[in-house]
Amino acid sequence: MKRKLMMLLVLIGIVPLCFLSFFAYWQISTTMQDEYQRAGISKVGNLRLEVDSLLQKNMHGLKTIANSGSAKSMDIVSGKEVLVNAATVYTDISPIAFVNGLGMHIVRNDNNRLPDVSKRPYFKQVMQGSDDVVSDVLIGQTNGHPMVILATPVKNESGAVIGAIQGSLDLTTLSDFIAERSKDGDTAYIVDREGKILAHPDSTLVDERKDVTQLNYVQQVLSGQEGSMNITGSNGEKRMVSYAQDPYTGWGICIEQSYDRYAAQVHKLAITDIIILIVTMSIVVVIGYFFAKKMIKPILSLVAATNAVKDGNLLVTVDKESNDEMGLLAENFSAMVKSLRVLVQKVSVSSEEVTASSQQLTATSEQSAQAANDIAGAVTNIAEETTKQRDIVNEMNTLVQRMSEDINNAASNVRQAAEAAEQSTETATQGEKQIDLAVNQMENIEKTVACSAAAVAELGRHSQAVGQIVSTITSLANQTNLLALNAAIEAARAGEAGKGFAVVAEEVRKLAEQSGDAAKQVSEIISTIQVETSKAVETMESGSGEVQSGVSVVKATGEAFHDIVAFVKKVSEQVTQSSQLLEGIAASSNKLMVANQKVEGVTKTTAAQSETISASTQQQSASVEEIAASSQKLAQMAEELSALVNHFSYK
């Protein structure tokens, strides 16, 4: 770790340092190259001024001669003296001669022959009035040397050109002038307007009149441009040429500079840069070593502490040795271990509580299972009682139907009695018997209705008992759900080790919710049965009252038939009364049939709902058994959690 940290610190220091060194080297070398080019251009400018000064000085001397009286008069004797004296002053040009208007030399400072220059272009330019004329390179007619001619016109008093004064500048002299300025590895030379070497330290190039117009920089300088560019010399050496055009003559002034001096300076700069880089890198390495050593020390302490925590020792602490990030890390690590120690303690306590809760949940589940079995038995009894009640109601319906038929027969007999008064006694006797039978039947109906009412009331009481049992189941389910929620909370506090407990607690909670929902459905069904039972009781009570009324009516009818026997004379009146009474009885019997049909429907509903309650109770019993199994598994996992927690030392 220390080695990696030291390497990282060294890289952080060295990479930018190398980049800065390279950038500084590149920047300085570029600047030096620019300065080198500017220096070359400056040298070319100075050389151009010197060449121009050389030409202008000699041209000024020629103009001075041209303005003399000897020149204007073209006097040979005085002119000879003037030219000889001028040659001693202007030594760069020789010979110096007077040229008349016909182009003939009439006098010179030397004693050579006098040539004819009338066909020379420079002479024609002078005669046309040009003040300063510099010819192209010519071969002297007297000595055969390459030279350039400087010429200026001679004018009379009226300003007319009458001749010229010319001086010959030997290229050897110009080359010597250039050679004196080619030093320290620099090579100066001049090319004429045709791109040929005019002056050069190497005289062979001048003698050969070497044509260099194919060179790019020569083309540029002859077109009036100036600047610098890199070239390769004849020996393969890399050089830089700076160039500029002389506006006076149109010549190209060039200076070639060797890259040796520039390369030497750059090399010296590179060595200095490398030395500085090596020294700085050494300092960075030393500083990085001690800095890494200082930084790694608290990290090693933390590593030892984490190894102790890994082995289960939660009593370890790390001293805070500084106020920086490492000190804050040590402080936070100690706080983290302390929090972990408190967490493990809480997990230990929570695991014990989960164990106790799971045991309690197991006991509660067993109680819930027993209660579910009790409910199933009670529901079975209710179903059996409901079946009996349905049979009784069916029997009562049969009796009511018979009673209705008897009442209809009685009504028919009454009508027959009205039609046949002669048979009133016999009919009254038969009616008496029928009335007695009706009374007996009505009494039987009354008893049957009373039994039905008692059975329905008993069904109501059983439904209330079932409701109480369902309330108990709902309470147990809510307690189970609360215990499962507490177990899930404690499992969440246990973190990664409590994930299994959380899953089991979630399953227990779902089973508890299913038990609660099933109990709620049972409660709703019981409430419906109680409501329907209450309606059945009310209907039975109403039917019982009607039956009692029917019995009273039938008894009264019997008494009336006894009176019919005694009072035959009142047959019509009694028959009318009997008819009315029989109609009321028929209506009551119809109501009784409707009520019995309702009771039969309620009984069927009660039986179906009893079967639903029985199925729900069985499902709840199975759910309670699953809860019991889950609680046992929860207890086992709590014991495993306690074993894991005991691995840590926190006391």
C-alpha positions in Angstrom: 0.0 0.0 0.0 2.8 2.4 0.9 4.6 1.6 -2.3 1.5 2.2 -4.4 0.7 5.4 -2.6 4.3 6.6 -3.0 4.2 5.7 -6.7 0.9 7.6 -7.0 2.3 10.7 -5.4 5.4 10.5 -7.5 3.3 10.1 -10.6 1.1 13.0 -9.6 4.3 15.1 -9.1 6.4 13.9 -12.0 3.8 13.8 -14.8 2.9 17.5 -14.5 6.5 18.3 -14.0 7.5 16.4 -17.2 4.7 18.0 -19.1 5.7 21.5 -17.8 9.4 20.8 -18.6 8.5 19.6 -22.1 6.2 22.6 -22.6 8.8 25.0 -21.3 11.5 23.4 -23.6 9.1 23.5 -26.6 8.1 27.1 -25.8 11.7 28.3 -25.3 13.0 26.4 -28.3 10.2 27.9 -30.4 11.0 31.3 -29.1 14.7 30.8 -29.8 13.9 29.6 -33.3 11.8 32.7 -33.8 14.6 34.9 -32.5 17.0 33.0 -34.7 14.8 33.8 -37.7 14.4 37.4 -36.7 18.1 37.7 -36.2 18.7 36.3 -39.7 16.2 38.8 -41.2 17.9 41.5 -39.2 21.2 40.5 -40.6 19.8 40.5 -44.2 18.4 44.0 -43.5 21.8 45.2 -42.3 23.5 43.6 -45.2 21.1 45.2 -47.6 21.7 48.6 -46.1 25.5 48.0 -46.4 25.2 47.0 -50.0 22.9 49.9 -50.7 25.3 52.2 -48.8 28.2 50.9 -51.0 26.4 51.6 -54.2 24.9 54.9 -53.1 28.4 56.1 -51.9 29.9 55.3 -55.2 26.9 56.6 -57.1 27.1 59.8 -55.1 30.8 60.2 -56.2 29.8 59.7 -59.8 27.1 62.4 -59.5 29.6 64.7 -58.0 31.9 64.2 -60.9 28.9 64.6 -63.3 28.2 68.1 -61.8 31.8 69.2 -62.3 32.8 71.7 -65.0 35.2 69.2 -66.6 32.3 66.7 -67.1 29.9 69.3 -68.4 32.5 70.5 -70.9 33.8 67.0 -71.6 37.3 68.4 -71.3 39.8 65.5 -71.6 42.7 67.1 -69.8 40.9 68.4 -66.8 38.6 65.4 -66.9 41.6 63.0 -66.6 42.8 64.7 -63.5 39.3 64.7 -61.9 39.0 61.0 -62.7 42.4 60.1 -61.3 41.6 62.0 -58.0 38.2 60.3 -57.8 39.7 56.9 -58.2 41.8 57.4 -55.2 38.7 58.3 -53.2 36.2 55.8 -54.6 38.4 52.7 -54.7 35.5 50.3 -55.1 34.8 51.4 -58.6 37.4 51.3 -61.3 37.8 52.4 -64.0 35.9 55.6 -64.0 35.2 57.2 -67.4 33.6 60.1 -69.3 31.2 58.8 -72.0 30.1 61.3 -74.6 26.7 61.4 -76.2 27.7 58.9 -78.8 28.6 56.2 -76.3 32.4 56.5 -76.7 34.7 56.6 -73.7 36.7 59.9 -74.1 38.8 59.7 -71.0 39.4 57.2 -68.1 41.3 57.2 -64.9 43.5 54.4 -66.3 45.4 54.3 -69.6 43.5 51.4 -71.1 41.8 51.7 -74.4 38.6 53.6 -74.8 35.7 51.3 -75.7 32.3 52.0 -77.4 29.4 51.4 -75.0 26.6 52.9 -77.1 24.9 49.6 -77.4 24.9 48.8 -73.7 21.4 49.0 -72.2 22.6 51.0 -69.2 24.0 53.7 -71.5 20.6 53.9 -73.3 18.9 54.3 -69.9 21.2 57.1 -68.9 20.7 58.9 -72.2 17.0 58.7 -71.6 17.4 60.7 -68.4 17.7 58.0 -65.7 19.7 59.5 -62.8 20.9 56.2 -61.1 21.5 53.3 -63.3 23.0 49.9 -62.2 23.6 47.6 -65.1 23.3 43.8 -65.2 26.5 41.8 -64.9 28.7 42.5 -67.9 32.1 41.3 -69.0 34.5 44.1 -69.2 35.7 44.9 -72.8 39.2 45.8 -71.6 40.0 43.3 -68.9 37.3 40.6 -69.4 36.3 40.6 -65.7 32.6 40.3 -64.7 31.4 43.6 -63.4 28.4 45.9 -62.9 28.4 49.4 -64.2 27.2 52.4 -62.1 26.2 55.3 -64.4 24.7 58.7 -64.0 23.9 61.3 -66.8 25.9 64.5 -67.5 23.7 67.4 -68.3 24.6 70.9 -69.8 23.4 74.2 -68.4 20.0 73.7 -70.1 19.5 70.3 -68.5 20.0 68.3 -71.7 21.9 65.0 -71.4 25.1 65.3 -73.2 26.9 62.2 -71.9 27.5 60.0 -68.9 29.9 59.3 -66.0 30.3 55.6 -65.3 32.2 53.5 -62.9 32.9 49.7 -63.0 32.3 47.7 -59.8 34.2 44.5 -60.2 32.3 41.4 -58.9 35.5 40.3 -57.2 35.3 43.5 -55.1 31.7 42.9 -54.3 32.4 39.3 -53.4 35.1 40.3 -51.1 32.7 42.8 -49.5 30.2 39.9 -49.0 32.9 37.5 -47.8 33.9 40.0 -45.0 30.3 39.7 -43.8 30.1 35.9 -43.9 31.4 34.8 -40.6 30.4 32.7 -37.5 28.9 30.0 -39.8 26.9 32.5 -41.8 27.1 32.7 -45.6 26.0 35.9 -47.3 25.5 36.2 -51.1 23.7 38.3 -53.7 21.7 37.2 -56.7 21.1 39.5 -59.6 17.7 40.3 -61.2 18.1 37.2 -63.4 18.5 34.8 -60.4 22.3 34.3 -60.9 25.0 34.5 -58.3 26.3 38.0 -58.3 28.5 37.9 -55.2 29.5 35.0 -53.0 32.4 34.0 -50.7 32.9 31.1 -53.1 34.3 32.8 -56.2 33.8 29.8 -58.4 30.0 30.3 -58.1 30.5 33.9 -59.2 32.7 33.0 -62.1 30.3 30.3 -63.2 27.4 32.7 -62.9 25.4 29.9 -61.3 21.7 30.1 -61.9 19.6 29.5 -58.7 16.2 30.6 -59.9 14.9 27.1 -59.2 15.2 27.7 -55.5 11.9 28.7 -53.9 13.3 31.5 -51.7 15.2 33.0 -54.8 11.9 33.2 -56.6 10.3 34.8 -53.6 13.0 37.4 -53.1 13.0 38.3 -56.9 9.3 38.9 -56.6 9.9 41.4 -53.8 9.2 39.3 -50.8 11.3 38.9 -47.7 11.4 36.3 -44.9 13.1 33.1 -43.8 12.9 29.4 -44.5 14.7 26.2 -43.7 16.8 24.6 -46.4 19.3 21.7 -46.8 22.8 22.7 -47.7 24.9 21.0 -50.4 26.5 18.7 -47.8 23.1 17.7 -46.3 23.4 20.2 -43.4 20.2 21.8 -42.2 20.4 25.6 -42.6 18.1 28.6 -42.5 18.2 31.2 -45.2 16.9 34.8 -44.7 16.3 36.9 -47.7 15.2 40.4 -48.8 15.3 42.4 -52.1 17.4 45.6 -52.5 14.9 48.1 -53.9 17.7 50.2 -55.4 19.1 47.5 -57.6 16.5 44.8 -57.5 19.1 42.3 -56.3 18.3 39.5 -53.9 20.3 39.7 -50.6 20.5 36.3 -48.9 22.2 35.0 -45.7 22.4 31.3 -44.9 22.8 30.5 -41.2 23.9 27.1 -39.8 21.6 25.4 -37.3 24.7 24.3 -35.3 24.6 27.4 -33.0 20.8 27.1 -32.6 21.1 23.4 -32.0 23.9 23.9 -29.5 21.8 26.4 -27.6 18.7 24.1 -27.7 20.9 21.2 -26.6 22.3 23.2 -23.7 18.7 24.2 -22.8 17.6 20.5 -23.0 20.4 19.4 -20.7 19.6 22.1 -18.2 16.0 21.2 -18.4 16.8 17.5 -17.8 19.1 18.2 -14.8 16.3 20.4 -13.2 13.8 17.6 -13.9 16.0 14.9 -12.4 16.7 17.0 -9.3 13.1 17.9 -8.9 12.0 14.3 -9.4 14.4 13.2 -6.7 13.0 15.7 -4.3 9.5 14.6 -5.2 10.4 11.0 -4.6 11.9 11.7 -1.2 9.0 13.9 -0.2 6.5 11.3 -1.6 8.3 8.5 0.4 8.0 10.3 3.8 4.5 11.6 3.0 3.3 8.1 2.0 4.9 6.7 5.2 3.1 9.3 7.3 -0.2 8.7 5.5 0.0 4.9 5.6 0.6 4.7 9.3 -3.0 5.4 10.4 -4.2 3.2 7.5 -2.3 0.3 8.9 -3.9 1.0 12.3 -7.3 0.9 10.6 -6.4 -2.4 8.8 -5.4 -4.0 12.1 -8.6 -2.8 13.7 -10.7 -4.1 10.8 -9.1 -7.5 11.1 -10.0 -7.5 14.8 -13.6 -6.6 13.9 -13.6 -9.3 11.2 -12.7 -11.8 13.9 -15.6 -10.7 16.0 -13.9 -8.3 18.4 -16.1 -5.2 18.7 -14.2 -3.8 21.6 -11.4 -2.5 19.5 -10.8 1.3 19.1 -8.5 3.4 16.8 -6.8 6.5 18.3 -7.2 9.8 16.5 -3.7 11.0 15.7 -4.5 14.1 13.5 -7.3 16.5 12.7 -7.3 15.8 8.9 -9.3 13.3 6.9 -7.4 10.3 8.3 -8.1 11.4 11.8 -11.8 11.9 10.9 -11.7 8.4 9.3 -10.3 6.9 12.5 -12.9 8.7 14.6 -15.7 7.6 12.3 -14.3 4.0 12.4 -14.4 4.0 16.2 -17.9 5.4 16.1 -18.9 2.8 13.6 -17.6 -0.1 15.7 -19.4 1.4 18.7 -22.6 1.6 16.8 -22.0 -2.0 15.5 -21.5 -3.1 19.1 -24.7 -1.4 20.2 -26.5 -3.0 17.2 -25.2 -6.4 18.0 -26.4 -6.0 21.6 -29.8 -4.9 20.4 -29.9 -7.8 17.9 -29.1 -10.2 20.7 -31.9 -8.9 22.9 -34.2 -8.8 19.9 -33.4 -12.4 19.0 -34.3 -13.5 22.5 -37.6 -11.5 22.2 -38.2 -13.0 18.8 -37.7 -16.5 20.4 -40.2 -15.7 23.1 -42.6 -14.1 20.7 -42.4 -17.1 18.4 -43.2 -19.5 21.3 -46.1 -17.3 22.3 -47.2 -17.2 18.6 -47.1 -21.1 18.6 -49.3 -21.3 21.7 -51.7 -18.7 20.2 -51.8 -20.6 17.0 -52.7 -23.8 18.8 -55.5 -22.0 20.7 -56.7 -20.6 17.3 -56.7 -24.1 15.9 -58.8 -25.4 18.8 -61.2 -22.4 18.5 -61.5 -23.1 14.8 -62.3 -26.8 15.5 -65.0 -25.6 18.1 -66.5 -23.3 15.5 -66.6 -26.1 12.9 -68.5 -28.3 15.5 -70.9 -25.5 16.3 -71.5 -24.9 12.6 -72.1 -28.6 12.0 -74.8 -28.5 14.8 -76.3 -25.4 13.2 -76.5 -27.2 9.9 -78.2 -30.2 11.4 -80.7 -28.1 13.3 -81.3 -26.1 10.1 -82.1 -29.4 8.3 -84.6 -30.4 11.0 -86.2 -27.0 10.9 -86.5 -27.3 7.1 -88.3 -30.6 7.5 -90.7 -29.1 10.1 -91.4 -26.2 7.8 -92.2 -28.5 4.9 -94.6 -30.4 7.1 -96.2 -27.2 8.3 -96.6 -26.2 4.6 -98.4 -29.5 4.0 -100.7 -28.9 6.9 -101.5 -25.3 5.9 -102.4 -26.5 2.4 -104.7 -29.1 3.9 -106.2 -26.5 6.1 -106.8 -24.2 3.1 -108.5 -27.1 1.3 -110.7 -27.7 4.4 -111.6 -24.1 4.6 -112.6 -24.1 1.0 -114.7 -27.2 1.5 -116.3 -25.5 4.5 -117.2 -22.5 2.4 -118.7 -24.8 -0.2 -120.8 -26.5 2.5 -122.0 -23.1 3.8 -123.1 -22.2 0.3 -124.9 -25.5 0.0 -126.5 -24.9 3.3 -127.9 -21.7 2.1 -129.2 -23.3 -1.0 -130.6 -26.3 0.7 -132.2 -25.3 4.0 -133.9 -28.7 4.3 -130.6 -30.4 4.9 -129.4 -27.8 7.4 -129.4 -30.2 10.3 -127.4 -32.8 8.5 -125.1 -30.2 7.0 -124.7 -28.5 10.4 -123.8 -31.8 12.0 -121.2 -32.4 9.2 -120.0 -28.8 9.6 -119.6 -29.3 13.3 -117.4 -32.3 12.6 -115.5 -30.3 10.1 -115.1 -27.5 12.5 -113.8 -29.8 15.2 -111.3 -31.2 12.7 -110.3 -27.7 11.7 -109.9 -26.8 15.4 -107.6 -29.8 15.9 -105.7 -28.9 12.7 -105.4 -25.3 13.8 -104.1 -26.4 17.2 -101.6 -28.6 15.4 -100.6 -25.7 13.2 -100.2 -23.5 16.3 -98.0 -26.1 17.9 -95.9 -26.4 14.7 -95.5 -22.7 14.4 -94.5 -22.5 18.0 -91.9 -25.2 17.5 -90.6 -23.4 14.4 -90.3 -20.1 16.3 -88.4 -21.9 19.1 -86.1 -23.5 16.5 -85.4 -20.2 14.8 -84.8 -18.5 18.1 -82.3 -21.3 19.0 -80.7 -20.7 15.6 -80.3 -17.1 16.5 -78.6 -18.0 19.8 -76.3 -20.4 18.0 -75.5 -17.6 15.5 -74.6 -15.3 18.3 -72.3 -18.0 19.8 -70.7 -18.4 16.4 -70.2 -14.6 16.2 -68.5 -14.5 19.5 -66.2 -17.3 18.4 -65.4 -15.4 15.2 -64.6 -12.3 17.2 -62.2 -14.4 19.2 -60.6 -15.6 16.0 -60.4 -12.1 14.6 -58.7 -10.9 17.9 -56.3 -13.8 17.6 -55.5 -13.0 14.0 -54.9 -9.3 14.9 -52.6 -10.4 17.7 -50.8 -12.7 15.3 -50.5 -9.9 12.7 -49.1 -7.6 15.4 -46.6 -10.3 16.5 -45.5 -10.8 12.9 -45.1 -7.1 12.4 -42.9 -6.9 15.6 -40.9 -9.8 14.4 -40.4 -8.1 11.0 -39.3 -4.9 12.7 -36.8 -6.8 14.8 -35.6 -8.8 11.8 -35.0 -5.5 9.9 -33.0 -4.2 12.8 -30.9 -7.3 12.6 -29.8 -6.3 9.1 -28.4 -8.9 6.7 -28.7 -11.7 9.3 -32.3 -11.0 9.8 -33.5 -11.2 6.2 -34.6 -14.8 6.8 -36.6 -13.7 9.8 -38.2 -10.9 7.8 -39.4 -13.4 5.2 -40.9 -15.7 7.8 -42.5 -12.8 9.7 -44.0 -11.6 6.4 -45.5 -15.1 5.7 -46.9 -15.1 9.3 -48.4 -11.7 8.8 -50.0 -12.7 5.5 -51.5 -15.9 7.1 -52.8 -13.7 10.0 -54.3 -11.3 7.5 -55.9 -14.3 5.7 -57.3 -15.6 9.0 -58.7 -12.1 9.8 -60.3 -11.9 6.4 -61.8 -15.4 6.8 -63.1 -14.5 10.2 -64.5 -11.2 8.8 -66.4 -13.2 6.1 -67.7 -15.6 8.8 -68.8 -12.7 10.9 -70.6 -11.1 7.9 -72.3 -14.5 7.1 -73.4 -14.9 10.8 -74.7 -11.3 10.8 -76.8 -12.1 7.7 -78.1 -15.3 9.4 -79.0 -13.3 12.6 -80.8 -10.8 10.5 -82.7 -13.5 8.6 -83.4 -15.4 11.8 -84.8 -12.3 13.4 -87.1 -11.9 10.4 -88.1 -15.5 10.6 -88.9 -15.1 14.3 -91.0 -12.1 13.6 -92.8 -14.0 10.8 -93.3 -17.0 13.1 -94.8 -14.8 15.8 -97.1 -13.2 13.3 -98.1 -16.6 11.9 -98.7 -17.9 15.5 -101.0 -14.9 16.1 -102.9 -15.6 12.9 -103.1 -19.3 13.8 -104.5 -18.4 17.2 -107.0 -16.1 15.5 -107.8 -19.0 13.2 -108.4 -21.3 16.2 -110.6 -18.7 17.8 -112.5 -18.3 14.6 -112.9 -22.0 14.1 -114.0 -22.4 17.7 -116.5 -19.7 17.2 -117.7 -21.5 14.0 -118.1 -24.6 16.0 -120.2 -22.8 18.5 -122.1 -21.3 15.7 -122.8 -24.8 14.2 -124.0 -25.9 17.7 -126.3 -22.9 17.6 -127.3 -23.8 14.0 -128.6 -27.1 15.3 -130.5 -25.3 18.0 -131.5 -22.4 15.9 -132.3 -23.5 12.4 -134.2 -20.4 11.8 -131.2 -18.3 11.9 -129.4 -20.4 9.2 -129.2 -17.7 6.7 -127.7 -15.2 9.1 -125.3 -17.8 10.5 -124.4 -19.0 7.0 -123.5 -15.4 6.1 -121.4 -14.9 9.1 -119.7 -18.2 8.6 -119.0 -17.3 5.0 -117.3 -14.1 6.1 -115.4 -15.9 8.8 -114.3 -18.5 6.3 -113.1 -15.9 3.9 -111.0 -14.3 6.7 -109.6 -17.8 7.6 -108.8 -18.4 3.9 -106.9 -15.1 3.7 -105.1 -15.9 7.0 -104.2 -19.4 5.7 -102.8 -17.9 2.5 -100.6 -15.5 4.6 -99.5 -18.4 6.6 -98.5 -20.3 3.5 -96.5 -17.3 2.3 -94.8 -17.0 5.7 -94.0 -20.7 5.7 -92.5 -20.3 2.3 -90.3 -17.5 3.5 -89.3 -19.5 6.5 -88.4 -22.4 4.1 -86.2 -20.0 2.0 -84.5 -18.6 5.2 -83.9 -22.2 6.3 -82.3 -23.1 3.0 -80.1 -20.0 3.1 -79.1 -20.8 6.6 -78.1 -24.3 5.6 -76.0 -23.0 2.7 -74.3 -20.4 4.8 -73.6 -23.0 7.4 -71.8 -25.0 4.8 -69.8 -21.9 3.8 -69.0 -21.2 7.4 -67.8 -24.8 7.9 -65.6 -24.5 4.8 -64.1 -21.2 5.9 -63.5 -22.6 9.4 -61.6 -25.5 7.9 -59.5 -23.2 5.8 -58.8 -21.0 8.8 -57.8 -24.1 10.7 -55.3 -25.0 8.0 -54.0 -21.4 8.0 -53.6 -21.6 11.8 -51.6 -24.8 11.4 -49.3 -23.1 8.9 -48.9 -20.2 11.3 -47.9 -22.6 14.0 -45.3 -24.2 11.6 -44.0 -20.8 10.6 -43.7 -19.7 14.3 -41.7 -22.8 15.0 -39.4 -22.1 12.1 -39.1 -18.5 13.3 -38.1 -19.7 16.8 -35.4 -21.9 15.1 -34.1 -19.0 13.1 -34.1 -16.8 16.2 -31.9 -19.4 17.9 -29.5 -19.4 14.9 -29.4 -15.5 15.0 -28.5 -15.7 18.7 -25.7 -18.1 17.8 -24.4 -15.7 15.2 -24.5 -12.8 17.6 -22.6 -14.7 20.2 -19.7 -14.8 17.7 -19.1 -11.1 18.5 -17.4 -9.8 21.6 -19.2 -6.7 22.8 -19.3 -6.9 26.6 
